[in-house]
Amino acid sequence: MSLHTRREFAKLALTALPGTALLAVPRYLFAAGDSAKPNSKVAGVQIGLNVPYSFANAGMSGDDILKNCVQLGISGVELRTQPVEAFLGLPADLAGSKKGASKEQAAANKEKIREWRKSVSMNRVKEFRAQYEAAGVLIEIVKVDGIFGMKDDEIDYAFTLAKALGGRAISTEISHTESELKRLGQFADKHQLMVGYHGHATTKPEHWEKAFSLAKYNGANVDLGHFVAGNNTSPVPFLKQYHDRVTHVHLKDRKFNNGPNTPFGEGDTPIAEVLRLIRDNKWNIQGTIEFEYKIPAGSDRMTELARAIKYSRDALA
């Protein structure tokens, strides 16, 4: 993974994206006095993006992720660890070993990854962070997949990695097993770094409440669309009650009764209301766009991402 200069990123930032005219990058998306740096913090609320998931490319490099974020005017992200570890030199055959490998080979590869993680230099991690921050993108949330299956030293590594990246929280899928939530919560308390447990349509408020009861730094990543689809009610009362335990909310629109994902503003999810609630209460909660709806005919992913970002910005204007 190369290290771009800020001048190079300035050229990228001012280049129109593919798709409709909506994607010509407007000046207001960038920090005052610095056209090289994007600015998606609106009225005190950080609008972010779940990457590389929202780009539908799990193998995307850190460079390409950053390039897309700058072009979209995004200045905060929830970043998975895979592009970071690729930058750090994790062998590609190990990184992709989970698919198609036998049970024995998968176990052997998992152990090799664990051994490799012991060798990681946090100075190199800081190089990755520096590249993002020089371009104007903060890595606020670090998504760690498979963390419940990690050994103790690997969990320590995950928290140390997140801090070195500048993260203020880790995110991971929620577990319904109390012992797993308690164990991970102990590491969160030890490192004093929040874990935002991501919920799906099957996740109920009581699942997060159980996690909260087990550790001070156990938190919630409330997926607004999933909450609405699965609970058939607004997430606003939950957010008001537990805002101090919410690391970030996933912005997506869905219909009630396990309905489908829709373009922003076409479902039952109170995206604008939640963003204004965060704004008015000055909560330190990132509004993280997680792109999942079907791309309309004649459009493309980057065009739709720009529309979702504009919808979120307009809600806070």
ChimeraX attribute file (.defattr): number of C-alpha atoms within 10 A of each C-alpha:
attribute: neighborCount
match mode: 1-to-1
recipient: residues
	/A:1	14
	/A:2	10
	/A:3	12
	/A:4	15
	/A:5	11
	/A:6	17
	/A:7	12
	/A:8	12
	/A:9	21
	/A:10	18
	/A:11	12
	/A:12	16
	/A:13	28
	/A:14	19
	/A:15	14
	/A:16	16
	/A:17	19
	/A:18	14
	/A:19	15
	/A:20	14
	/A:21	10
	/A:22	15
	/A:23	19
	/A:24	17
	/A:25	20
	/A:26	13
	/A:27	15
	/A:28	12
	/A:29	23
	/A:30	24
	/A:31	17
	/A:32	12
	/A:33	7
	/A:34	12
	/A:35	18
	/A:36	24
	/A:37	25
	/A:38	27
	/A:39	24
	/A:40	25
	/A:41	21
	/A:42	17
	/A:43	15
	/A:44	15
	/A:45	22
	/A:46	26
	/A:47	26
	/A:48	31
	/A:49	27
	/A:50	22
	/A:51	28
	/A:52	25
	/A:53	18
	/A:54	17
	/A:55	18
	/A:56	12
	/A:57	11
	/A:58	13
	/A:59	14
	/A:60	17
	/A:61	18
	/A:62	24
	/A:63	18
	/A:64	13
	/A:65	20
	/A:66	24
	/A:67	18
	/A:68	18
	/A:69	23
	/A:70	28
	/A:71	26
	/A:72	28
	/A:73	29
	/A:74	26
	/A:75	28
	/A:76	27
	/A:77	27
	/A:78	27
	/A:79	27
	/A:80	22
	/A:81	20
	/A:82	21
	/A:83	24
	/A:84	20
	/A:85	19
	/A:86	17
	/A:87	18
	/A:88	19
	/A:89	12
	/A:90	18
	/A:91	14
	/A:92	11
	/A:93	9
	/A:94	16
	/A:95	17
	/A:96	13
	/A:97	17
	/A:98	15
	/A:99	8
	/A:100	9
	/A:101	12
	/A:102	11
	/A:103	10
	/A:104	9
	/A:105	13
	/A:106	16
	/A:107	14
	/A:108	14
	/A:109	19
	/A:110	17
	/A:111	15
	/A:112	14
	/A:113	16
	/A:114	16
	/A:115	13
	/A:116	14
	/A:117	17
	/A:118	11
	/A:119	9
	/A:120	16
	/A:121	11
	/A:122	16
	/A:123	10
	/A:124	14
	/A:125	21
	/A:126	16
	/A:127	16
	/A:128	23
	/A:129	19
	/A:130	17
	/A:131	19
	/A:132	26
	/A:133	18
	/A:134	15
	/A:135	24
	/A:136	25
	/A:137	24
	/A:138	22
	/A:139	23
	/A:140	23
	/A:141	30
	/A:142	28
	/A:143	25
	/A:144	20
	/A:145	14
	/A:146	9
	/A:147	17
	/A:148	17
	/A:149	10
	/A:150	17
	/A:151	12
	/A:152	14
	/A:153	12
	/A:154	17
	/A:155	18
	/A:156	16
	/A:157	18
	/A:158	21
	/A:159	24
	/A:160	16
	/A:161	22
	/A:162	25
	/A:163	22
	/A:164	17
	/A:165	26
	/A:166	18
	/A:167	23
	/A:168	16
	/A:169	24
	/A:170	28
	/A:171	25
	/A:172	20
	/A:173	19
	/A:174	22
	/A:175	17
	/A:176	13
	/A:177	11
	/A:178	12
	/A:179	11
	/A:180	16
	/A:181	23
	/A:182	18
	/A:183	14
	/A:184	22
	/A:185	25
	/A:186	17
	/A:187	21
	/A:188	23
	/A:189	15
	/A:190	12
	/A:191	14
	/A:192	16
	/A:193	22
	/A:194	26
	/A:195	35
	/A:196	27
	/A:197	26
	/A:198	23
	/A:199	23
	/A:200	19
	/A:201	17
	/A:202	12
	/A:203	19
	/A:204	13
	/A:205	14
	/A:206	9
	/A:207	18
	/A:208	26
	/A:209	15
	/A:210	16
	/A:211	26
	/A:212	19
	/A:213	13
	/A:214	17
	/A:215	20
	/A:216	17
	/A:217	24
	/A:218	30
	/A:219	30
	/A:220	31
	/A:221	26
	/A:222	26
	/A:223	25
	/A:224	26
	/A:225	32
	/A:226	29
	/A:227	24
	/A:228	25
	/A:229	25
	/A:230	19
	/A:231	18
	/A:232	17
	/A:233	15
	/A:234	18
	/A:235	21
	/A:236	16
	/A:237	10
	/A:238	12
	/A:239	18
	/A:240	14
	/A:241	9
	/A:242	15
	/A:243	19
	/A:244	13
	/A:245	21
	/A:246	24
	/A:247	27
	/A:248	29
	/A:249	26
	/A:250	24
	/A:251	31
	/A:252	26
	/A:253	30
	/A:254	28
	/A:255	19
	/A:256	20
	/A:257	13
	/A:258	17
	/A:259	17
	/A:260	16
	/A:261	21
	/A:262	20
	/A:263	20
	/A:264	24
	/A:265	16
	/A:266	11
	/A:267	20
	/A:268	21
	/A:269	28
	/A:270	21
	/A:271	25
	/A:272	17
	/A:273	13
	/A:274	21
	/A:275	24
	/A:276	17
	/A:277	17
	/A:278	22
	/A:279	18
	/A:280	13
	/A:281	11
	/A:282	12
	/A:283	16
	/A:284	16
	/A:285	20
	/A:286	26
	/A:287	29
	/A:288	25
	/A:289	23
	/A:290	24
	/A:291	26
	/A:292	18
	/A:293	16
	/A:294	13
	/A:295	16
	/A:296	10
	/A:297	6
	/A:298	7
	/A:299	12
	/A:300	14
	/A:301	19
	/A:302	20
	/A:303	19
	/A:304	22
	/A:305	21
	/A:306	20
	/A:307	16
	/A:308	21
	/A:309	23
	/A:310	16
	/A:311	16
	/A:312	25
	/A:313	20
	/A:314	11
	/A:315	15
	/A:316	19
	/A:317	8
